[in-house]
Amino acid sequence: MKRPGAILAVFFWKGAAISKSRSIRRIELCQIAGGCCKQFGCEGNLWKNSGRASNLRFQTVPDVSNSLHGKYQILLIILGAILLYFGAEGLVRGSASLATRLGVSPLIAGLTIVAFGTSAPELSVSLSSALEGHSDIALGNVIGSNIFNIAVILGIAALIQPMKIHLAVIRRDIPVMIVASAIAFALIISGSFSRMAGCGLLLGLGAYLYFTIRSAKSAPVGSEENAMEAPPLLSSSWLIDTVVLLAGLGVLILGSRLFVDGATSFAKTMGVSDAVIGLTVVAVGTSLPELATSVVAALRKQSDIAIGNVVGSNIFNVFCILGVTATVSPINASEIGLRDGVVMLLIALILLPFAMTGRRISRSEGAVFLVIYAVYLVLLWPKG
């Protein structure tokens, strides 16, 4: 099948008149042919020789376009998400095993290494996006993940099994999550996350970890709050643990790069902004580990693990991920609308009264969360 550009070139060669009065028409046809060729992957070159139109030739060149074909974009996103999962697993297991060998207490290891590991995909993707100039994806990833974690993950887990909530989560963790969401909302209104704001968020993370560890240490021996087992050793050698840790970090970085490249290309193909892709596709992709963990915990009737995982992840997302990302590369929040910040803050506020009523989240409350997310998606995704 002939390319349109080549067809126009043949038409031009056969129909061009030699008279001077049609020279302008020949130039127009040449421009049209060259434009069509560029669209279909070839570049038009006019070889001038005595002004004759019959010397118009076309040289096929590869299409060097930044936009990938649809199926390859989806493949990159899926492959990136898989690598993010296994990279985070290797990072967490290797670092937790090393922490056990170094004599780090199970409490500190559980509250820092494991909690950081569950947010590693979001951190890797957001940091990679910000460094590549896609700050909308970096911020949208965190805001979208925090909305998805509560509305979808807790919603699905509550539908599977009504969730009982530990008193410490209601008194300390959920209020801290609300404060973190309010701070993020205020920074969205300001239009940017500066390096100073990033440092402030990291200080907030340090304060949260300090008071959490202090509270757990002062809890009665054998209480649920202080009942943490030491992370298991991954192998019999610290060298193997180190290799697993470094390999997990490398896979995590590679996965984040593939994921971001696929997501940004997918955004261009769909004709939507990086912010929308960050709030939806990227947020869901990086939250898959939390979704899997919480669903399995709900099926095993370990609801405290499920809700603790989600609330802790949301706190880390704001204080750690936005803190680190903004400190390394300031984030422009102009493309993230007030609607997104309001939904994030509102859904965090709704969780508190739901949790306080009988210290559990019922199936009907889980359904309410899912409906809120469905409405949010309808309002967010561009029409037509």
N, C-alpha and C positions, 0 to 999 in steps of 0.2 A: 504494500500500500504506500502510495507516495505521500510525502509530507506536504501540508498546505503551502509551506514556503517554497518548495520545489515546484509545485503546480503553478504558483504565481510567477515564478521565474521563467518557466516554459512559456506561459501565456505572454509574458513580457517580451521574450525573445521572438515569438512568432508574430505578435501584433504590433510591435513598436515601429513607428514610422520614422523615416530618416529626416523628415522636415524639421526645421528648427522650431516651428510653432508647437511641436509636441514634446519638446525636451523637458518641460516642467512635469508633464504627465509621466514621463519615464522615471524621473527622480522620485515622484510620489509612489509609483509602483515598486521601485527599488526599496524604499523605506518600509512599505507594507510587507514586502517579501522578507526583508531582514527581520522585522518585528515578529512575523509568524515563525520564522526559523528559530529565533531566540526562545519563543514560547514552547516550541516542540523539541528543543535540545540541540539546535544547530545554529551556527552564526554565519550571517551573510557577509561575504566579502566581495566588493566590486573591484575587479581588476581593470583598471582603465588602460585602454589601448586604442588610440586614435578616436576616442569618443564613441566607440561602437558598443551598442547594447548587447550584442551577441556574445560578448566576453564576460557577461555576468555569471559568476560561479558561486557555489555554496559549499562550504567545508564543514562537515559534521564534527562537532566537539562535544565532550561530555557535559551534562547538565550539572553544574556545581551549585546546587541549591541547598539552603540550610534546612528546608522543610523536608522531612522524610515522608515516605509513603505511609498511608494510614496504618497498614498492618504491621509495619516495622516500628511505628511509634508505640503501638500497644505492646508489641513484643519487648521493646526496650523498657517500658514501664513495668511489665510483669517480671522480666528478668531482673531489673533493678530492685523490685520489692523482695524477690526471693533472696538476692544477695544481701540486702539489708537485714533480713531476718537471720540468715546464717552468720553474717558478720557480727551482728549484735550478740548472738548466742556464743560464738567463740570468744568475743571480747569479755562478756560477763563471766563465763565459766573459767576462762584463763585467769582473769583478774581476781575472782573470788577464791580460786584455789591458791593463788599466790598470797592473798591476804591471810588465808588460814595458815599457810606455812610460816608467815611472818608474825603470827600471834595476834593479829587484829581480832578484836572481839566480834562475835557473831552479830551483835546489835549494830555496831558501826558499819560492818560489812553489808548488812542487810539494808540499812538506811542510806548508804552512799553508793556502793558499787552496784548492787542489784537495781536500786532505783534509777541510778544513772544509766545503767544498761538498757532498761526498758524505754528510755527516752533517747537512746543513741541514734536510732534511725531518723527521728525528727531533727536532732542536732546536726547530724551529718548532712542531711538534705538542706536544711536551712542555711547552714554555714556555706555549703557549696554554692547554693543559689545566690546568696548575698555577694560572695566573692566573684561570681560570674556576672554580676550586675542585674540579677533578677530578684531584687529585694521584695517585690510583691509576692513571689512564691515563698520566700523565706518567712515573711510575716503571715501570709495566708495559711501556710502549713501549720503554724502554731495555733492561730485562732480557729481554723477549721478542725484541727485535731481536738482541741478542748471542747468544741461543740459536739463533735462526733463521739468523743469518749463518754460524755454524760448522756446525750440524747439517744444514741444508737447502742453503744456497748452496754450501758446500764439498763437501757430499755429492753434490749433482747434478753439480758441476763435475768431481769426481773420477771419477764414473761415465762422464762424457763422455770425459775424458782424464786418466789418472793425473798427479798434479800434482808437479812438481819444485819444491823450496823453496830459496830463497837462504839461504846460511849466516847472513847477518846477521839474517834473520827468526827463525831458530832461536835464535841467541845473544842477541838483544836484544828484538825485538818481541813474540814469543810469551811470554817471561817477564814482560815489562811488562804484557801483556794479562792474564796470570794474577794478577799483583799487583793490577791494577785491579779484576779480578773479585772478589778476596778482600776488598778494601776495600769494594766495594759490598755484598758479602755481610755484612760486619761491621756496616755501617750499617743494613741491612735488619733484622738481629737487634736493633739498638738501638731500632728502631721509628720513626726519623725521620731526615731529612737536613736538618740545621740550616743556617743561613747560614754559620756557622763551618766546618761540614763542606764546604759548597759552595766556600768560599774555599780550603780545603785541597785540594780536587780540582782547582781551577784552577791552584794552585801545582804540583801534580803534572803537569798538562798542560804548563806552562811548562818544568819540568825535563825532561820527555820530549822536547819539541821542541828544547831546548838541546843535549842530549846526542846527539840524532839528527843535527842539523845539524853539530855538532862532529865526530861520527864520519864523516859523509859528506865533510866538507871534508878530513879527514885521510886519507881513502882514496886509494889510488894513482889517478893520472889515467887515465881510460879504463876504470876498473873498473865493474862493474855497479851498485855502490852509489852511484857518483858520476856515472853516465851519465844525465843529465836534460837534455832539450831545453827551450829557452825556450818558454813558452806562445805560440801564434800570436796575431797581432793580429786582433781581431774586425772592425775596420773601419779606415778611413783617418783617422778623427777621434776624439779622446778624448771629445768631446761625445756621440757615438753610443754609445761604450763606457759612459759614465756613465748614459745613458738606459736601456740594456739592463740594467745592474746594478740600477738603481732599479726598473725594471719587473719584473725577476726577483724582487726582494725583495717588491714589492707582491703579485705573483701567489703567491709562497710563503706570505705571511701569509693571503691569502684562501683558498688551498687548505687550509691548516692549520685555519682556522676551520670550513670546510665539512666537512672530514674528522672533526674532533672532534665537531661537532654530530651528524653522521650516526652516528658510532660510539656516542656516549652514548645516543642515542635507540634505536639498534639493541639496545644492552645492556638497556634497559628493556623493549623488546618481547620479547626472548628470555628475560627473567627471570634474567639473569646479572649479576654485579657488574662495575663499571668496570674492576677489576683484571684479570678474565678477558679482557675485550674488549681492554684495553691489551696484554696478553701475547700475544694471538693476532691479531685483525683489524687493530689499529693497528700492531702490530709488523711484520706481513707487508706491510701497505700502505706503510709508510715504508722498508722494506728492498728494495722492488722495483728501485730504481736499482742497488743493489749486486748483486742477482740478475741483472739484465740484463747488467751490465758483466762479471761473473764468468763467466756462461755464454758470452758472445761471446769472452772471452779464452780460455776452455777450448777452444772450437771452433777458434780460431786457434792453439792450442797455445802460448799465452802464459800459462802457469800461474802464473808469478811475479807477474804483474799481478793475477790472481784472488785469490791468497792474501794478497798484500800489501794489496789493497783491503779484504778482510774483517778481517784482523787490525788494520789501521790504523783501520778504522771502529769496531771494538769498543773500542779504546783511547779514541778520541775520544768515543764514546757515554758512557763512564763519566766521564772527566776533564772533558770540555767540556760535554756536554749536561746531565748531572746537576749539574755544578759551577755552570754558569750558571743553571739552573732553580732549584736550591736557594738560590743567592745572592739571586735576585730574589724567590722565594716558597718558603719552607721546605716540604719534601715530607713528607707523612705516609705511612709505610711499613707501616701496620698491616694493610692488606688484602693485601699481597704476602706469601705464605707462605714458610716456610723451604724448602719443596720447590722453589720457583722459584729461590731463591738457590743452593740446592745443585746444581740442574741446570745453572745458568749456570756455576758454578765447576767442577763436575765435567767438563763438556764442554770447558772451556778447558784443564783439566789433561790430558784424554785427547789433545788435539791435539798436545801436546809429544812424547810417545813415538811417536805416529804419524808426526810430522814427522822425528824423529831416525832412524827405521829406513830407511836408504837415502836420506835427505833427499827423501822423496817421500810422497805420500798415494795409496795404491792404490785400485782400484775396490772391493775388499772393505772397506777402511776407510771409504770413502765410504758404502757400504751400511750399515755399522754406525752411522754418524752419523744416517742417515735413519730407521733402526729406533728409535734412541733418541728422536728427535723424535716419531715416531708414538706411542710408548708414553707420552711426556710429554703429548701432546694428549689421549689417552684418559683419563689420570689427572686432567688439568686441567679438561676440559669437563664441566659438570654433567650427570648422568644424568637421563633422563626429561624 
